[in-house]
Amino acid sequence: MGKDTLGGGDIKLIAVAALYLGLVGSLFCIVFSCLAGLLVHGLAGRRSEPEFPFGPWIALGTAVKLLYGEPLVRWYLSLIM
């Protein structure tokens, strides 16, 4: 893209979340964060600025994984297995 897309703080936040959540938990967190951020940014349409911070979405993904992650991961794995 020719410019930085993730800041240093985002990478550090993902790294700390991955240390705490483990491999499957961190993958869940990253996928959920991306989907939630894209969904909200897409619903905002042209009213939102072209760049939006990713850190709050990483924090939301971590919180969802900690609160509801195990049932969601088991449900998702039951779909593909």
GUTIGU-81010 format. One record per residue: residue number from 1; residue in three letters; x, y, z of N, C-alpha, C, O, CB in turn. Coordinates in Angstrom, 1 decimal, padded with zeros to 4 digits, always signed. Glycine has a CB too. Example, Ala and Ser with C-alpha at 12.3 -4.5 7.8 and 13.67 -1.06 7.14 Angstrom:
<kelums>
(1, 'ALA', (+013.2, -005.7, +007.8), (+012.3, -004.5, +007.8), (+013.2, -003.3, +007.8), (+014.2, -003.3, +008.5), (+011.3, -004.5, +009.0))
(2, 'SER', (+012.8, -002.2, +007.1), (+013.7, -001.1, +007.1), (+012.9, +000.0, +007.9), (+013.4, +001.1, +008.0), (+014.1, -000.6, +005.7))
</kelums>
This chain:
<kelums>
(1, 'MET', (+000.8, -001.2, +000.0), (+000.0, +000.0, +000.0), (+000.9, +001.3, +000.0), (+000.4, +002.3, -000.3), (-000.9, +000.0, +001.2))
(2, 'GLY', (+002.1, +001.1, +000.3), (+003.0, +002.2, +000.3), (+003.0, +003.1, +001.5), (+003.7, +004.1, +001.6), (+002.6, +003.1, -000.8))
(3, 'LYS', (+002.3, +002.6, +002.6), (+002.4, +003.3, +003.8), (+002.2, +002.3, +005.0), (+001.8, +001.2, +004.7), (+001.3, +004.5, +003.9))
(4, 'ASP', (+002.5, +002.8, +006.2), (+002.4, +001.9, +007.3), (+000.9, +001.7, +007.6), (+000.1, +002.6, +007.6), (+003.1, +002.5, +008.6))
(5, 'THR', (+000.5, +000.4, +007.9), (-000.9, +000.2, +008.1), (-001.2, -000.2, +009.6), (-002.2, +000.1, +010.1), (-001.4, -000.9, +007.2))
(6, 'LEU', (-000.2, -000.8, +010.2), (-000.3, -001.2, +011.6), (+000.8, -000.4, +012.4), (+001.9, -000.4, +011.9), (-000.2, -002.7, +011.9))
(7, 'GLY', (+000.4, +000.2, +013.5), (+001.4, +000.9, +014.2), (+002.1, +000.0, +015.2), (+001.8, -001.1, +015.3), (+000.8, +002.1, +015.0))
(8, 'GLY', (+003.2, +000.5, +015.8), (+003.9, -000.3, +016.7), (+003.1, -000.7, +018.0), (+003.3, -001.8, +018.5), (+005.2, +000.5, +017.2))
(9, 'GLY', (+002.2, +000.2, +018.4), (+001.4, -000.2, +019.5), (+000.4, -001.3, +019.2), (+000.2, -002.1, +020.1), (+000.6, +001.0, +019.9))
(10, 'ASP', (-000.1, -001.4, +018.0), (-001.0, -002.5, +017.6), (-000.3, -003.8, +017.7), (-000.8, -004.8, +018.1), (-001.6, -002.2, +016.2))
(11, 'ILE', (+000.9, -003.8, +017.2), (+001.7, -005.1, +017.1), (+002.1, -005.5, +018.6), (+002.0, -006.7, +018.9), (+003.0, -004.9, +016.3))
(12, 'LYS', (+002.4, -004.6, +019.4), (+002.7, -004.9, +020.8), (+001.5, -005.4, +021.5), (+001.5, -006.3, +022.3), (+003.3, -003.7, +021.6))
(13, 'LEU', (+000.3, -004.8, +021.3), (-000.9, -005.2, +021.9), (-001.3, -006.6, +021.4), (-001.8, -007.4, +022.2), (-002.1, -004.2, +021.6))
(14, 'ILE', (-001.2, -006.9, +020.2), (-001.4, -008.3, +019.7), (-000.5, -009.3, +020.3), (-000.9, -010.4, +020.6), (-001.3, -008.3, +018.1))
(15, 'ALA', (+000.8, -008.9, +020.4), (+001.8, -009.8, +021.0), (+001.5, -010.1, +022.5), (+001.6, -011.3, +022.9), (+003.2, -009.2, +020.9))
(16, 'VAL', (+001.1, -009.1, +023.2), (+000.7, -009.4, +024.6), (-000.6, -010.2, +024.7), (-000.7, -011.1, +025.6), (+000.5, -008.0, +025.4))
(17, 'ALA', (-001.5, -009.9, +023.9), (-002.8, -010.7, +023.9), (-002.5, -012.2, +023.5), (-003.0, -013.1, +024.0), (-003.8, -010.1, +022.9))
(18, 'ALA', (-001.5, -012.4, +022.5), (-001.2, -013.7, +022.1), (-000.5, -014.5, +023.2), (-000.7, -015.7, +023.4), (-000.3, -013.7, +020.9))
(19, 'LEU', (+000.4, -013.8, +024.0), (+001.0, -014.5, +025.1), (+000.0, -014.9, +026.2), (+000.2, -016.0, +026.8), (+002.0, -013.5, +025.8))
(20, 'TYR', (-001.0, -014.1, +026.4), (-002.0, -014.5, +027.4), (-003.0, -015.5, +026.9), (-003.4, -016.4, +027.6), (-002.7, -013.2, +027.8))
(21, 'LEU', (-003.5, -015.4, +025.6), (-004.5, -016.2, +025.1), (-004.1, -017.5, +024.5), (-004.9, -018.4, +024.3), (-005.3, -015.4, +024.1))
(22, 'GLY', (-002.8, -017.6, +024.1), (-002.4, -018.8, +023.4), (-002.6, -018.7, +021.9), (-003.1, -017.7, +021.4), (-003.0, -020.0, +024.0))
(23, 'LEU', (-002.3, -019.8, +021.2), (-002.3, -019.8, +019.7), (-003.7, -019.7, +019.2), (-004.0, -018.8, +018.4), (-001.7, -021.1, +019.2))
(24, 'VAL', (-004.6, -020.6, +019.6), (-006.0, -020.6, +019.1), (-006.7, -019.3, +019.6), (-007.4, -018.7, +018.8), (-006.8, -021.8, +019.6))
(25, 'GLY', (-006.5, -018.9, +020.8), (-007.1, -017.7, +021.3), (-006.6, -016.4, +020.6), (-007.4, -015.5, +020.3), (-006.8, -017.5, +022.8))
(26, 'SER', (-005.4, -016.4, +020.3), (-004.9, -015.2, +019.6), (-005.4, -015.2, +018.1), (-005.7, -014.1, +017.6), (-003.3, -015.2, +019.6))
(27, 'LEU', (-005.5, -016.3, +017.5), (-006.1, -016.3, +016.1), (-007.5, -015.9, +016.2), (-008.0, -015.1, +015.3), (-006.0, -017.7, +015.5))
(28, 'PHE', (-008.3, -016.4, +017.2), (-009.7, -015.9, +017.3), (-009.7, -014.4, +017.5), (-010.6, -013.7, +016.9), (-010.3, -016.6, +018.5))
(29, 'CYS', (-008.9, -013.9, +018.4), (-008.8, -012.5, +018.7), (-008.5, -011.7, +017.4), (-009.2, -010.7, +017.2), (-007.8, -012.2, +019.8))
(30, 'ILE', (-007.6, -012.1, +016.6), (-007.2, -011.3, +015.4), (-008.3, -011.4, +014.4), (-008.7, -010.3, +013.8), (-005.9, -011.9, +014.8))
(31, 'VAL', (-008.9, -012.5, +014.2), (-010.0, -012.7, +013.2), (-011.2, -011.9, +013.7), (-011.8, -011.1, +012.9), (-010.4, -014.2, +013.0))
(32, 'PHE', (-011.6, -012.0, +014.9), (-012.7, -011.2, +015.5), (-012.5, -009.7, +015.4), (-013.4, -009.0, +015.0), (-013.0, -011.7, +016.9))
(33, 'SER', (-011.3, -009.3, +015.7), (-011.0, -007.9, +015.7), (-011.1, -007.3, +014.2), (-011.6, -006.3, +014.0), (-009.6, -007.6, +016.2))
(34, 'CYS', (-010.6, -008.1, +013.3), (-010.6, -007.6, +011.9), (-012.1, -007.6, +011.4), (-012.5, -006.6, +010.8), (-009.8, -008.6, +011.0))
(35, 'LEU', (-012.9, -008.6, +011.7), (-014.3, -008.6, +011.2), (-015.1, -007.5, +011.9), (-015.9, -006.9, +011.2), (-014.9, -010.0, +011.5))
(36, 'ALA', (-014.9, -007.3, +013.2), (-015.7, -006.3, +013.9), (-015.3, -004.9, +013.4), (-016.2, -004.1, +013.2), (-015.4, -006.4, +015.4))
(37, 'GLY', (-014.0, -004.7, +013.2), (-013.6, -003.4, +012.7), (-014.0, -003.1, +011.3), (-014.5, -002.0, +011.0), (-012.0, -003.3, +012.7))
(38, 'LEU', (-014.0, -004.1, +010.4), (-014.4, -003.9, +009.1), (-015.9, -003.7, +009.0), (-016.4, -002.9, +008.2), (-014.0, -005.1, +008.2))
(39, 'LEU', (-016.7, -004.5, +009.8), (-018.1, -004.3, +009.9), (-018.5, -002.9, +010.3), (-019.4, -002.3, +009.6), (-018.7, -005.4, +010.8))
(40, 'VAL', (-018.0, -002.4, +011.4), (-018.4, -001.1, +011.9), (-017.9, +000.0, +010.9), (-018.6, +000.9, +010.7), (-017.8, -000.9, +013.3))
(41, 'HIS', (-016.7, -000.2, +010.4), (-016.2, +000.8, +009.5), (-017.0, +000.8, +008.2), (-017.2, +001.9, +007.6), (-014.7, +000.6, +009.2))
(42, 'GLY', (-017.4, -000.4, +007.7), (-018.2, -000.5, +006.5), (-019.6, +000.1, +006.7), (-020.2, +000.7, +005.8), (-018.3, -001.9, +006.1))
(43, 'LEU', (-020.2, -000.1, +007.9), (-021.5, +000.5, +008.2), (-021.5, +002.0, +008.3), (-022.4, +002.7, +008.0), (-022.1, -000.1, +009.5))
(44, 'ALA', (-020.3, +002.5, +008.7), (-020.2, +004.0, +008.8), (-020.2, +004.6, +007.5), (-020.5, +005.8, +007.3), (-018.9, +004.3, +009.6))
(45, 'GLY', (-019.8, +003.9, +006.5), (-019.8, +004.4, +005.1), (-018.8, +005.5, +004.9), (-017.7, +005.5, +005.4), (-021.1, +004.9, +004.8))
(46, 'ARG', (-019.2, +006.5, +004.1), (-018.3, +007.6, +003.8), (-018.2, +008.7, +004.9), (-017.4, +009.6, +004.8), (-018.8, +008.3, +002.5))
(47, 'ARG', (-019.0, +008.5, +005.9), (-019.0, +009.5, +007.1), (-017.7, +009.3, +007.9), (-017.2, +010.3, +008.5), (-020.2, +009.3, +008.0))
(48, 'SER', (-017.1, +008.1, +007.9), (-015.9, +007.9, +008.7), (-014.7, +008.3, +007.9), (-014.7, +008.4, +006.7), (-015.8, +006.4, +009.1))
(49, 'GLU', (-013.6, +008.5, +008.7), (-012.3, +008.9, +008.1), (-011.7, +007.6, +007.5), (-012.0, +006.5, +007.9), (-011.4, +009.5, +009.1))
(50, 'PRO', (-010.9, +007.7, +006.4), (-010.4, +006.5, +005.8), (-009.5, +005.7, +006.7), (-009.4, +004.5, +006.4), (-009.6, +007.0, +004.6))
(51, 'GLU', (-008.8, +006.2, +007.7), (-008.0, +005.5, +008.6), (-008.7, +005.4, +009.9), (-009.2, +006.4, +010.4), (-006.6, +006.1, +008.7))
(52, 'PHE', (-008.7, +004.3, +010.6), (-009.3, +004.2, +011.9), (-008.3, +003.3, +012.8), (-007.6, +002.5, +012.3), (-010.7, +003.5, +011.8))
(53, 'PRO', (-008.3, +003.6, +014.1), (-007.4, +002.9, +015.0), (-007.9, +001.5, +015.1), (-009.0, +001.2, +015.2), (-007.4, +003.6, +016.3))
(54, 'PHE', (-006.9, +000.6, +015.2), (-007.1, -000.8, +015.3), (-007.0, -001.3, +016.7), (-007.5, -002.4, +017.0), (-006.2, -001.6, +014.4))
(55, 'GLY', (-006.4, -000.6, +017.6), (-006.2, -001.0, +019.0), (-007.5, -001.3, +019.7), (-007.5, -002.3, +020.4), (-005.4, +000.1, +019.7))
(56, 'PRO', (-008.5, -000.4, +019.6), (-009.7, -000.7, +020.3), (-010.4, -002.0, +019.9), (-011.0, -002.7, +020.6), (-010.7, +000.4, +020.2))
(57, 'TRP', (-010.2, -002.4, +018.6), (-010.8, -003.6, +018.1), (-010.0, -004.8, +018.6), (-010.6, -005.9, +018.8), (-010.8, -003.6, +016.5))
(58, 'ILE', (-008.7, -004.7, +018.8), (-007.9, -005.7, +019.3), (-008.3, -006.0, +020.8), (-008.5, -007.1, +021.2), (-006.4, -005.4, +019.3))
(59, 'ALA', (-008.5, -004.9, +021.5), (-009.0, -005.0, +022.9), (-010.4, -005.6, +023.0), (-010.6, -006.4, +023.9), (-009.0, -003.6, +023.6))
(60, 'LEU', (-011.3, -005.3, +022.1), (-012.6, -005.9, +022.0), (-012.5, -007.4, +021.7), (-013.2, -008.2, +022.4), (-013.5, -005.2, +021.0))
(61, 'GLY', (-011.7, -007.8, +020.8), (-011.5, -009.2, +020.4), (-010.9, -010.0, +021.6), (-011.3, -011.1, +021.8), (-010.6, -009.3, +019.2))
(62, 'THR', (-010.0, -009.4, +022.3), (-009.4, -010.0, +023.5), (-010.5, -010.2, +024.6), (-010.6, -011.2, +025.2), (-008.2, -009.2, +024.1))
(63, 'ALA', (-011.3, -009.2, +024.8), (-012.4, -009.2, +025.8), (-013.4, -010.3, +025.4), (-013.9, -011.0, +026.3), (-013.0, -007.9, +026.0))
(64, 'VAL', (-013.8, -010.3, +024.2), (-014.8, -011.3, +023.7), (-014.2, -012.7, +023.9), (-014.9, -013.7, +024.3), (-015.2, -011.1, +022.3))
(65, 'LYS', (-012.9, -012.9, +023.6), (-012.3, -014.2, +023.7), (-012.3, -014.6, +025.2), (-012.5, -015.8, +025.5), (-010.9, -014.2, +023.1))
(66, 'LEU', (-011.9, -013.7, +026.1), (-011.9, -014.1, +027.5), (-013.3, -014.4, +028.1), (-013.4, -015.3, +028.9), (-011.3, -012.9, +028.3))
(67, 'LEU', (-014.3, -013.7, +027.6), (-015.6, -013.9, +028.2), (-016.4, -015.0, +027.5), (-017.0, -015.8, +028.2), (-016.4, -012.6, +028.0))
(68, 'TYR', (-016.4, -015.1, +026.1), (-017.2, -016.0, +025.4), (-016.4, -016.9, +024.4), (-017.0, -017.5, +023.6), (-018.2, -015.3, +024.6))
(69, 'GLY', (-015.1, -016.8, +024.5), (-014.3, -017.5, +023.5), (-014.4, -019.0, +023.4), (-014.5, -019.5, +022.3), (-012.9, -017.1, +023.7))
(70, 'GLU', (-014.3, -019.7, +024.5), (-014.3, -021.1, +024.5), (-015.6, -021.7, +023.8), (-015.5, -022.5, +022.9), (-014.2, -021.7, +025.9))
(71, 'PRO', (-016.8, -021.2, +024.2), (-018.0, -021.8, +023.4), (-018.0, -021.4, +022.0), (-018.4, -022.2, +021.1), (-019.2, -021.2, +024.1))
(72, 'LEU', (-017.5, -020.2, +021.6), (-017.5, -019.8, +020.2), (-016.5, -020.6, +019.4), (-016.7, -021.0, +018.3), (-017.2, -018.3, +020.1))
(73, 'VAL', (-015.3, -020.9, +020.0), (-014.3, -021.6, +019.3), (-014.8, -023.1, +019.1), (-014.6, -023.7, +018.1), (-012.9, -021.6, +020.1))
(74, 'ARG', (-015.4, -023.7, +020.2), (-015.9, -025.0, +020.0), (-017.0, -025.1, +019.0), (-017.1, -026.0, +018.2), (-016.5, -025.5, +021.4))
(75, 'TRP', (-017.9, -024.1, +019.0), (-018.9, -024.0, +017.9), (-018.4, -024.0, +016.5), (-018.8, -024.7, +015.6), (-019.9, -022.8, +018.2))
(76, 'TYR', (-017.4, -023.1, +016.3), (-016.8, -022.9, +015.0), (-016.0, -024.2, +014.6), (-016.1, -024.6, +013.4), (-015.8, -021.7, +015.0))
(77, 'LEU', (-015.3, -024.8, +015.5), (-014.6, -026.0, +015.2), (-015.5, -027.2, +014.9), (-015.2, -028.0, +014.1), (-013.6, -026.4, +016.3))
(78, 'SER', (-016.7, -027.2, +015.5), (-017.7, -028.2, +015.2), (-018.3, -028.0, +013.8), (-018.7, -029.0, +013.2), (-018.8, -028.2, +016.2))
(79, 'LEU', (-018.2, -026.8, +013.3), (-018.7, -026.6, +011.9), (-017.8, -027.2, +010.8), (-018.2, -027.6, +009.8), (-018.9, -025.1, +011.7))
(80, 'ILE', (-016.5, -027.1, +011.1), (-015.5, -027.5, +010.1), (-015.0, -028.9, +010.3), (-014.3, -029.4, +009.4), (-014.3, -026.5, +010.1))
(81, 'MET', (-015.3, -029.5, +011.4), (-014.8, -030.9, +011.6), (-016.0, -031.9, +011.6), (-015.8, -033.1, +011.8), (-014.1, -031.0, +013.0))
</kelums>
